[in-house]
Amino acid sequence: MSLRTGSCHCGAVRFAVELPEVLSPSRCNCSICAKKGTAGVYVPLAALTVTAGEDVLSCYSFNTGVAQHWFCSHCGIHCFHQTRSEPDKYAISAACLDGVAVYEDFASVPVNDGVRHVLDNDGVRRLAGVLRFEKSGD
């Protein structure tokens, strides 16, 4: 585990998070994740500390109200969210982590089936597919 830092696009929100050395993000195809397109790295709630801009963080919640999606109210970037399937965890947006280049660092990312959410599907967790990035030769 190592302490990593991250931020929103404008830098108003900054955070520190205890992460494994090797990051293994995943995506989700539920209605909100499909629209925001983040690759999330899951950590216990206690692993995340907002170090600046807590006052500009806004939260969006819908449907069951369990998941809480936190974003910067200045630039609109989604930084992390408390998950519905595991409310004791945050999914940190890998793109917000300092030094991470999402497309270059994660050429293949599993996509969880959030359309048929594990909590609405008798506890069955499904994989919807894999998102791949192939760098252009240009």
TAMO-V601957 format. One record per residue. N is the residue number from 1. RES is the residue in one letter. SS is DSSP state (alpha for helix, beta for strand, coil for the rest). PHI is phi in whole degrees, 0 to 359 (999 if undefined). OMEGA is omega as a letter, one per 30 degrees, with the letter a starting at -180 (* if undefined). Layout:
BEGIN
n:N res:RES ss:SS phi:PHI omega:OMEGA
n:N res:RES ss:SS phi:PHI omega:OMEGA
END
This chain:
BEGIN
n:1 res:M ss:coil phi:999 omega:l
n:2 res:S ss:beta phi:215 omega:l
n:3 res:L ss:beta phi:275 omega:l
n:4 res:R ss:beta phi:240 omega:l
n:5 res:T ss:beta phi:244 omega:l
n:6 res:G ss:beta phi:199 omega:a
n:7 res:S ss:beta phi:199 omega:l
n:8 res:C ss:coil phi:284 omega:a
n:9 res:H ss:coil phi:292 omega:a
n:10 res:C ss:coil phi:277 omega:l
n:11 res:G ss:coil phi:86 omega:l
n:12 res:A ss:coil phi:294 omega:l
n:13 res:V ss:coil phi:257 omega:l
n:14 res:R ss:beta phi:232 omega:l
n:15 res:F ss:beta phi:211 omega:l
n:16 res:A ss:beta phi:236 omega:a
n:17 res:V ss:beta phi:215 omega:l
n:18 res:E ss:beta phi:275 omega:a
n:19 res:L ss:beta phi:233 omega:l
n:20 res:P ss:coil phi:295 omega:l
n:21 res:E ss:coil phi:301 omega:l
n:22 res:V ss:coil phi:260 omega:a
n:23 res:L ss:coil phi:273 omega:l
n:24 res:S ss:coil phi:230 omega:a
n:25 res:P ss:coil phi:285 omega:l
n:26 res:S ss:beta phi:222 omega:l
n:27 res:R ss:beta phi:245 omega:l
n:28 res:C ss:beta phi:218 omega:a
n:29 res:N ss:coil phi:254 omega:l
n:30 res:C ss:coil phi:293 omega:a
n:31 res:S ss:alpha phi:301 omega:a
n:32 res:I ss:alpha phi:279 omega:a
n:33 res:C ss:alpha phi:294 omega:l
n:34 res:A ss:alpha phi:297 omega:a
n:35 res:K ss:alpha phi:282 omega:a
n:36 res:K ss:alpha phi:273 omega:l
n:37 res:G ss:coil phi:65 omega:a
n:38 res:T ss:coil phi:276 omega:l
n:39 res:A ss:coil phi:254 omega:a
n:40 res:G ss:beta phi:258 omega:l
n:41 res:V ss:beta phi:250 omega:a
n:42 res:Y ss:beta phi:271 omega:l
n:43 res:V ss:beta phi:218 omega:l
n:44 res:P ss:beta phi:298 omega:a
n:45 res:L ss:alpha phi:308 omega:a
n:46 res:A ss:alpha phi:292 omega:a
n:47 res:A ss:alpha phi:282 omega:a
n:48 res:L ss:beta phi:253 omega:l
n:49 res:T ss:beta phi:230 omega:l
n:50 res:V ss:beta phi:281 omega:a
n:51 res:T ss:beta phi:260 omega:l
n:52 res:A ss:beta phi:202 omega:l
n:53 res:G ss:coil phi:81 omega:l
n:54 res:E ss:alpha phi:304 omega:a
n:55 res:D ss:alpha phi:288 omega:l
n:56 res:V ss:alpha phi:257 omega:l
n:57 res:L ss:beta phi:288 omega:l
n:58 res:S ss:beta phi:240 omega:a
n:59 res:C ss:beta phi:242 omega:l
n:60 res:Y ss:beta phi:240 omega:l
n:61 res:S ss:coil phi:222 omega:a
n:62 res:F ss:coil phi:212 omega:l
n:63 res:N ss:coil phi:52 omega:a
n:64 res:T ss:coil phi:286 omega:l
n:65 res:G ss:coil phi:80 omega:a
n:66 res:V ss:coil phi:285 omega:l
n:67 res:A ss:coil phi:289 omega:l
n:68 res:Q ss:beta phi:237 omega:a
n:69 res:H ss:beta phi:261 omega:a
n:70 res:W ss:beta phi:260 omega:a
n:71 res:F ss:beta phi:218 omega:l
n:72 res:C ss:beta phi:284 omega:a
n:73 res:S ss:coil phi:284 omega:l
n:74 res:H ss:coil phi:270 omega:a
n:75 res:C ss:coil phi:258 omega:l
n:76 res:G ss:coil phi:84 omega:a
n:77 res:I ss:coil phi:285 omega:l
n:78 res:H ss:beta phi:285 omega:a
n:79 res:C ss:beta phi:263 omega:a
n:80 res:F ss:beta phi:194 omega:l
n:81 res:H ss:beta phi:213 omega:l
n:82 res:Q ss:beta phi:278 omega:a
n:83 res:T ss:coil phi:276 omega:l
n:84 res:R ss:coil phi:284 omega:a
n:85 res:S ss:coil phi:289 omega:l
n:86 res:E ss:coil phi:220 omega:a
n:87 res:P ss:coil phi:295 omega:l
n:88 res:D ss:coil phi:270 omega:a
n:89 res:K ss:beta phi:228 omega:l
n:90 res:Y ss:beta phi:254 omega:l
n:91 res:A ss:beta phi:255 omega:a
n:92 res:I ss:beta phi:275 omega:l
n:93 res:S ss:beta phi:292 omega:a
n:94 res:A ss:alpha phi:301 omega:l
n:95 res:A ss:alpha phi:293 omega:l
n:96 res:C ss:alpha phi:272 omega:a
n:97 res:L ss:beta phi:281 omega:l
n:98 res:D ss:coil phi:300 omega:l
n:99 res:G ss:coil phi:82 omega:l
n:100 res:V ss:coil phi:256 omega:l
n:101 res:A ss:coil phi:248 omega:a
n:102 res:V ss:alpha phi:309 omega:a
n:103 res:Y ss:alpha phi:289 omega:a
n:104 res:E ss:alpha phi:279 omega:a
n:105 res:D ss:alpha phi:279 omega:a
n:106 res:F ss:coil phi:227 omega:a
n:107 res:A ss:coil phi:291 omega:a
n:108 res:S ss:beta phi:224 omega:a
n:109 res:V ss:beta phi:232 omega:l
n:110 res:P ss:beta phi:295 omega:l
n:111 res:V ss:beta phi:244 omega:l
n:112 res:N ss:beta phi:286 omega:l
n:113 res:D ss:coil phi:275 omega:l
n:114 res:G ss:coil phi:276 omega:l
n:115 res:V ss:coil phi:297 omega:l
n:116 res:R ss:coil phi:253 omega:a
n:117 res:H ss:coil phi:304 omega:a
n:118 res:V ss:alpha phi:306 omega:a
n:119 res:L ss:alpha phi:281 omega:l
n:120 res:D ss:alpha phi:254 omega:a
n:121 res:N ss:coil phi:227 omega:l
n:122 res:D ss:coil phi:53 omega:l
n:123 res:G ss:coil phi:78 omega:a
n:124 res:V ss:coil phi:276 omega:l
n:125 res:R ss:coil phi:263 omega:a
n:126 res:R ss:coil phi:241 omega:l
n:127 res:L ss:beta phi:259 omega:l
n:128 res:A ss:beta phi:280 omega:a
n:129 res:G ss:beta phi:163 omega:a
n:130 res:V ss:beta phi:226 omega:l
n:131 res:L ss:beta phi:263 omega:a
n:132 res:R ss:beta phi:241 omega:l
n:133 res:F ss:coil phi:240 omega:l
n:134 res:E ss:coil phi:242 omega:a
n:135 res:K ss:coil phi:293 omega:l
n:136 res:S ss:coil phi:290 omega:l
n:137 res:G ss:coil phi:279 omega:a
n:138 res:D ss:coil phi:285 omega:*
END
